[in-house]
Amino acid sequence: MKRLAQNGCMDGPKFDPVDEAYEAALIKWASKYNGYERLAHAPEGLEAVLTPLMQEYSTTERIPDWAGVDLLRGWAFYCYRAHRWSGHGFLLEDYPEMALIVEAIRNHPGAKARDMPPPPPHQ
């Protein structure tokens, strides 16, 4: 089922379809990587590890090309966890960087089959 997500832009709101099944698959995938075991022991530590990635994204709106697969998976996990506790809409709406993180993992030469996110919905 698809719903409409509102994304603000200069000329008014833009509505894009959000595929709820894809959103659920993305959340399930992100939750399977335990960033608390793989990168840090607590949310604050995970945030500290990911801060350079998040700062570069906030400045450039791009995923740094130096980021490895574990950092990218950890970032996706962080977005999922943050959304779980404070998100009010869709994960991809509240954390738009998630779409770029997923694409970066899909294209990363070091990504293995177990790292791959669910395939994008057919539009």
NORLIN-V318136 format. One record per helix or strand of 2 or more residues. SS is the DSSP state (@ for helix, = for strand). FROM is the first residue (numbers start at 1). LEN is the number of residues. If there is no record, write none. Layout:
SS;FROM;LEN  SS;FROM;LEN
//
This chain:
=;2;6  =;14;6  @;20;12  @;35;4  @;43;18  @;69;18  @;91;4  @;97;11  @;113;3
//
